[in-house]
Amino acid sequence: MDSRHIQFCFDKSRIDFNQVQELFILGAFWAKDRTIEDIQIAIANSDPVVTVWDCDRVVGFARATSDGIYRAGIWDVVIHPDYRGRGLGGKLVETVLTHPKVNKVERVYLTTTNQQSFYERIGFKRNDTTTMILENSRLSNVASLLEQQASQI
C-alpha cells in the first residue's frame, strides 16, 4: 500500500467526527460504542489531538490531556486495521509526545489493555504501582460519603 499520501494533523477543525467514530468501530474495541456527541466533547477537552489522513480518509487518531508541566495522558490511540504494521502507530504516538503540551511533562501516562509490548518499544514502561481507577457510577456514592463526613465535622 502506498504511504506517500499519509499526513499527520493537529488541526481539530479538520476532524471528520463520522470518520473518527467509524475508525473507533473498526479498530478500537474499547471505543466502538461512543457517540459522535461524546467524541466531540472528548476532542474539545483534549490537546493535542492528532489525526492521520490518507488523502481524505482518517486512518489514525490519538489525543492527550496535559497540565503542560507535570503530567499528561495519552488516550484513544487507534490505527485503521488496513493500515497497521506500517509504523503509523509508533509515529502517531511520537507525534503526540513531541507536541509542546506534552514534550516537557515529567510523566506521560497511557492505559492499554493488550498492547503493552507495542508501547514498550516506543519507550513506555509497565507501572504496577500508581494505577487506580474510580468508575463513574461510584462518583455519586463518593459525593454522598464526603457530604456525610463534612456534616460530622
C-alpha positions in Angstrom: 0.0 0.0 0.0 1.3 3.4 -1.0 2.0 5.6 2.1 3.2 8.8 0.3 -0.2 10.5 0.9 -0.2 9.9 4.7 -0.3 13.1 6.7 -0.4 13.8 10.5 -2.6 16.7 11.5 -3.1 18.7 14.8 -5.9 20.8 13.4 -9.1 20.0 15.3 -11.3 22.0 12.9 -10.4 19.5 10.2 -11.6 16.4 12.1 -14.4 14.4 10.5 -16.3 13.1 13.5 -18.1 10.5 11.5 -14.8 9.1 10.2 -13.4 9.1 13.7 -16.4 7.2 15.0 -16.1 4.7 12.1 -12.4 4.3 13.0 -13.3 3.5 16.6 -15.9 0.9 15.5 -13.4 -0.8 13.2 -10.3 -0.6 15.2 -10.9 0.1 18.9 -13.0 -2.4 20.9 -12.9 0.0 23.9 -14.4 2.9 21.9 -16.8 1.1 19.5 -19.9 2.4 21.2 -19.0 6.0 21.5 -21.5 8.5 20.1 -20.4 11.4 17.9 -21.5 13.8 20.6 -19.3 12.2 23.2 -16.4 12.1 20.7 -16.8 15.8 20.1 -16.7 16.5 23.9 -13.6 14.4 24.4 -11.8 16.1 21.5 -12.9 19.6 22.6 -11.3 18.9 26.0 -8.1 17.4 24.7 -4.9 19.0 23.4 -3.2 17.8 21.4 -5.4 15.8 19.1 -3.7 14.1 16.2 -5.5 12.6 13.2 -3.7 10.6 10.5 -5.0 11.0 7.0 -4.6 9.1 3.7 -5.8 11.8 1.3 -9.3 12.5 2.6 -9.7 9.4 4.8 -9.0 9.3 8.5 -6.8 6.2 9.2 -5.5 7.1 12.6 -6.3 9.0 15.8 -4.9 9.8 19.2 -5.5 12.5 21.8 -3.9 13.7 25.0 -4.7 15.8 28.1 -1.9 17.6 29.9 -1.2 20.3 32.5 1.9 21.1 30.4 4.5 20.6 33.1 3.9 17.6 35.4 1.5 15.1 33.9 -0.1 14.1 30.6 -2.2 11.2 29.5 -2.4 9.7 26.0 -5.8 8.4 25.0 -7.6 6.6 22.2 -4.6 5.6 20.1 -6.0 3.8 17.1 -4.9 3.0 13.5 -7.3 1.6 10.9 -6.8 -2.2 10.6 -5.9 -1.9 6.9 -3.0 0.5 7.8 -1.5 -1.4 10.7 2.0 -2.9 10.6 3.5 0.1 8.7 4.8 2.1 11.6 2.0 4.6 11.7 1.0 3.7 15.3 4.5 4.5 16.6 4.7 7.6 14.5 1.3 8.7 15.8 2.4 8.3 19.5 5.7 10.1 18.8 3.7 12.9 17.2 1.7 13.3 20.3 4.8 13.1 22.5 6.5 15.9 20.6 3.6 18.4 21.0 4.5 21.4 23.2 1.7 20.5 25.7 3.3 17.1 26.2 7.0 17.2 25.4 8.1 18.8 28.7 6.0 17.0 31.3 7.6 14.8 33.9 5.4 11.8 33.3 3.2 10.6 30.4 0.6 8.1 31.4 -1.1 5.7 28.9 -3.6 3.0 29.5 -3.7 -0.1 27.3 -5.3 -3.5 27.6 -3.4 -5.6 25.1 -0.6 -3.5 23.5 2.0 -3.2 26.3 4.8 -4.6 24.1 4.0 -2.1 21.4 4.3 0.8 23.8 7.4 -0.6 25.4 9.1 -0.4 22.0 8.3 3.3 22.0 9.8 3.8 25.5 6.9 3.3 27.9 7.5 1.2 30.9 5.0 -1.0 32.8 3.9 0.5 36.0 2.1 -1.5 38.7 2.5 1.0 41.5 0.4 4.0 40.6 -2.7 2.9 38.7 -6.0 3.3 40.4 -9.4 3.8 38.9 -12.8 5.1 40.1 -15.7 4.1 37.9 -18.1 7.0 37.3 -21.1 5.0 38.6 -19.4 5.2 42.0 -19.0 9.0 42.0 -22.4 9.7 43.4 -21.6 7.3 46.3 -18.3 9.2 46.9 -20.1 12.5 46.9 -22.6 11.2 49.5 -19.8 9.9 51.6 -18.0 13.2 51.5 -21.2 15.0 52.4 -21.7 12.7 55.4 -18.1 13.3 56.6 -18.5 17.0 56.2 -21.7 17.1 58.3 -19.9 15.2 61.1 -17.2 17.9 61.4 
